[in-house]
Amino acid sequence: MKRSFLVAVAVISAALFAISVWVGQWWTIGEVAVGPFGSRHCFGGDCRPGGLAWTGGGDLWMRTAVATWVGSLLTMVLLLGVAGAIAANRMPKLLAKSVLTSLVTTAIAGAYFAIKLPEMPGTTIGQGLIAFIAACVLGAVTAIRVIRH
């Protein structure tokens, strides 16, 4: 696999992690967007940020939302470090192992957050959850490829 391709995969994965927790909503419920960073209520063109307490998900569920958010941002930074090292013609195996560790723990927190969403009528999956899954897969490919090099 060419180094430039591996750099691109790492950067795309990092971008998807950032998009999944900052921009993308994981679910929509009517005109309310829900994600690990909180919720956004848009009624009549007026959008306001909100928390997750109104969902009734419980403390552990809300803590895993924060863990998913923080873990995604940490994994993003680590992936950018891997991409920079590969671009500098190095294979950062220790950093790739750190990415893998961060990725696994973030994926576990994200999976719990996704699976334990409280039942609400009209819930649909948003692009944030899809971006998170894609970021996990691409990040794992990058880390494993660097470790096996």
Summary of the structure (lengths in Angstrom):
residues: 149
radius of gyration: 16.6
end to end distance: 9.9
largest distance: 53.9
contacts: 487
relative contact order: 0.23
helix: 66%
strand: 14%
